[in-house]
Amino acid sequence: MHGSRDPNLNSMRIYTRRGDDGTTGLFHGGRVGKDSTGPEAFGTVDEAVSALGAVRAQADPELAEAVLDVQRDLFVVAAELATDPERRSLLEPGTSRVEGSMIERLEDRIDQIERESGMPTEFVVPGGDPTASAIDVARTVVRRAERRAVAHLPDGGESLVVPYLNRLADYLYMLARAVEREWTPTRGGTT
């Protein structure tokens, strides 16, 4: 097992039984039903983190580092989604609230991949490479997280969660294409 445990810290149990009533705790306090829009959104972000973990487990070191960066960003996204909007002022940029630089970093990576690998001129059928396929699965989970975030934050307010998830899905699409190198278009042949 990785990591270490400080023997001076009290033990924390994975179960608390507080959620047995169908509610979940929010970051910075409060409880909501597990089936409400917030838990649907941050739960789907959690799925995306895990899907990206499957990518990272089979990736070369350079790709693994890029994926790890995104996984860490998604913890910021989840923290923001897991906070009652009335307590948004308690969030810290880049730690528990998405900030513009996180989106800009994704845009820079997308631009770099496009310069190095080009861009498909039509829709691509996923499946040309196991790692690229895993990235595409993670991308679809991110798109679902984006839809759940839209439902949770219908007016968006000051939140950059939806733009971040939108750009992340674009980044993962391009990352999968870079890993595949040869693309299978929807209408036959390769690009």
C-alpha positions as CSV (number, residue, x, y, z in Angstrom):
1,M,0.0,0.0,0.0
2,H,1.3,3.5,-0.9
3,G,1.4,6.4,1.5
4,S,2.1,6.4,5.2
5,R,0.0,6.9,8.3
6,D,1.0,9.1,11.2
7,P,0.7,6.9,14.2
8,N,-0.1,10.0,16.3
9,L,-3.3,10.6,14.4
10,N,-6.6,9.2,15.6
11,S,-8.0,6.4,13.5
12,M,-10.8,7.4,11.0
13,R,-13.4,4.9,10.1
14,I,-14.6,4.6,6.5
15,Y,-18.2,4.2,7.8
16,T,-20.0,6.7,9.9
17,R,-23.6,5.5,9.5
18,R,-24.8,9.1,9.1
19,G,-25.6,8.4,5.4
20,D,-27.8,5.4,6.3
21,D,-30.8,7.8,6.2
22,G,-30.2,8.6,2.5
23,T,-28.4,11.9,3.1
24,T,-24.8,12.9,2.5
25,G,-22.7,15.6,4.2
26,L,-21.6,18.7,2.2
27,F,-18.2,20.3,2.3
28,H,-18.4,23.2,4.9
29,G,-21.5,21.7,6.5
30,G,-25.0,20.8,5.7
31,R,-26.7,17.6,4.5
32,V,-28.8,16.8,1.4
33,G,-30.4,13.7,-0.1
34,K,-28.0,11.5,-1.9
35,D,-30.3,11.6,-5.0
36,S,-30.2,15.5,-5.2
37,T,-28.4,17.3,-7.9
38,G,-25.3,18.1,-5.9
39,P,-24.4,14.5,-5.0
40,E,-25.3,13.4,-8.6
41,A,-22.8,15.9,-9.9
42,F,-19.9,15.4,-7.5
43,G,-20.6,11.6,-7.5
44,T,-20.2,11.6,-11.3
45,V,-16.9,13.6,-10.9
46,D,-15.8,10.9,-8.6
47,E,-16.6,8.3,-11.3
48,A,-14.4,10.3,-13.7
49,V,-11.5,10.3,-11.2
50,S,-11.7,6.5,-11.0
51,A,-12.1,6.1,-14.8
52,L,-9.0,8.2,-15.2
53,G,-7.2,6.0,-12.6
54,A,-7.8,3.1,-15.0
55,V,-6.1,5.2,-17.7
56,R,-3.2,6.1,-15.4
57,A,-2.6,2.5,-14.4
58,Q,-1.8,1.5,-18.0
59,A,-0.2,4.7,-19.2
60,D,3.5,5.5,-19.9
61,P,5.1,7.9,-17.3
62,E,4.4,11.1,-19.3
63,L,0.8,10.3,-19.9
64,A,0.4,9.1,-16.3
65,E,1.6,12.5,-15.0
66,A,-0.8,14.4,-17.3
67,V,-3.7,12.2,-16.1
68,L,-2.7,12.6,-12.5
69,D,-2.8,16.4,-12.9
70,V,-6.4,16.1,-14.2
71,Q,-7.4,13.8,-11.4
72,R,-6.2,16.3,-8.8
73,D,-8.1,19.1,-10.6
74,L,-11.2,17.0,-10.4
75,F,-11.0,16.9,-6.6
76,V,-11.2,20.7,-6.7
77,V,-14.3,20.4,-9.0
78,A,-15.9,17.9,-6.6
79,A,-15.2,20.1,-3.6
80,E,-17.0,23.0,-5.3
81,L,-19.9,20.9,-6.3
82,A,-20.1,19.5,-2.8
83,T,-20.5,22.9,-1.2
84,D,-23.8,24.7,-0.5
85,P,-23.8,27.7,-2.9
86,E,-24.5,29.9,0.1
87,R,-21.2,28.9,1.5
88,R,-19.2,29.5,-1.7
89,S,-17.3,32.3,-0.1
90,L,-15.5,29.7,2.1
91,L,-13.9,28.0,-1.0
92,E,-10.3,28.6,-1.9
93,P,-9.3,29.1,-5.5
94,G,-7.5,26.1,-6.9
95,T,-8.0,24.1,-3.8
96,S,-11.8,23.9,-3.4
97,R,-13.0,26.3,-6.2
98,V,-12.2,26.0,-9.9
99,E,-10.2,29.0,-11.2
100,G,-9.7,30.2,-14.7
101,S,-6.0,29.1,-14.8
102,M,-7.2,25.5,-14.6
103,I,-9.2,26.0,-17.8
104,E,-6.4,27.9,-19.5
105,R,-4.0,25.0,-18.7
106,L,-6.3,22.5,-20.4
107,E,-6.6,24.9,-23.4
108,D,-2.8,25.1,-23.7
109,R,-2.6,21.2,-23.6
110,I,-5.3,20.9,-26.3
111,D,-3.5,23.4,-28.5
112,Q,-0.2,21.5,-28.0
113,I,-1.8,18.2,-28.9
114,E,-3.4,19.7,-32.0
115,R,0.0,21.1,-33.1
116,E,1.8,17.8,-32.6
117,S,-0.9,15.3,-33.7
118,G,-3.4,17.2,-35.8
119,M,-7.1,17.0,-35.4
120,P,-9.6,14.6,-37.0
121,T,-11.7,16.1,-39.7
122,E,-14.8,14.0,-38.9
123,F,-16.1,11.9,-36.0
124,V,-13.8,9.1,-34.8
125,V,-14.9,5.6,-33.7
126,P,-13.1,4.9,-30.4
127,G,-11.2,1.6,-30.0
128,G,-7.9,1.9,-31.9
129,D,-5.8,1.5,-28.7
130,P,-6.5,0.2,-25.2
131,T,-5.3,3.3,-23.5
132,A,-7.0,5.6,-25.9
133,S,-10.2,3.6,-25.4
134,A,-9.9,4.0,-21.6
135,I,-9.4,7.8,-22.1
136,D,-12.6,7.9,-24.3
137,V,-14.6,6.1,-21.5
138,A,-13.3,8.6,-19.0
139,R,-14.3,11.4,-21.5
140,T,-17.9,10.2,-21.6
141,V,-18.0,10.1,-17.8
142,V,-16.7,13.7,-17.7
143,R,-19.5,14.7,-20.2
144,R,-22.1,13.2,-17.9
145,A,-20.5,15.0,-15.0
146,E,-20.8,18.2,-17.0
147,R,-24.5,17.5,-17.6
148,R,-25.1,16.8,-13.9
149,A,-23.2,20.0,-13.0
150,V,-25.5,22.0,-15.4
151,A,-28.5,20.6,-13.6
152,H,-27.0,21.4,-10.2
153,L,-25.8,24.9,-11.2
154,P,-28.5,26.0,-13.6
155,D,-27.5,29.7,-13.8
156,G,-23.8,28.9,-13.3
157,G,-23.3,32.0,-11.2
158,E,-19.7,32.7,-10.6
159,S,-18.8,29.0,-10.9
160,L,-16.3,27.8,-13.5
161,V,-17.1,24.1,-12.9
162,V,-19.1,23.7,-16.2
163,P,-16.6,25.4,-18.4
164,Y,-13.8,23.3,-16.8
165,L,-15.6,20.1,-17.4
166,N,-16.5,21.1,-20.9
167,R,-12.8,21.8,-21.7
168,L,-11.7,18.7,-19.9
169,A,-13.9,16.5,-22.1
170,D,-12.3,18.3,-25.2
171,Y,-8.8,17.7,-23.8
172,L,-9.5,14.0,-23.2
173,Y,-10.9,13.6,-26.7
174,M,-7.7,15.1,-28.1
175,L,-5.5,13.1,-25.7
176,A,-7.1,9.9,-26.9
177,R,-6.5,10.8,-30.5
178,A,-2.9,11.6,-29.7
179,V,-2.5,8.2,-28.1
180,E,-4.2,6.4,-31.0
181,R,-2.2,8.2,-33.6
182,E,-4.3,6.5,-36.4
183,W,-8.0,7.3,-36.3
184,T,-11.0,5.3,-37.5
185,P,-13.6,7.6,-38.9
186,T,-17.3,6.9,-38.7
187,R,-17.6,6.5,-42.5
188,G,-14.9,4.0,-43.2
189,G,-11.1,4.1,-43.8
190,T,-8.6,5.8,-41.5
191,T,-7.6,9.4,-41.1
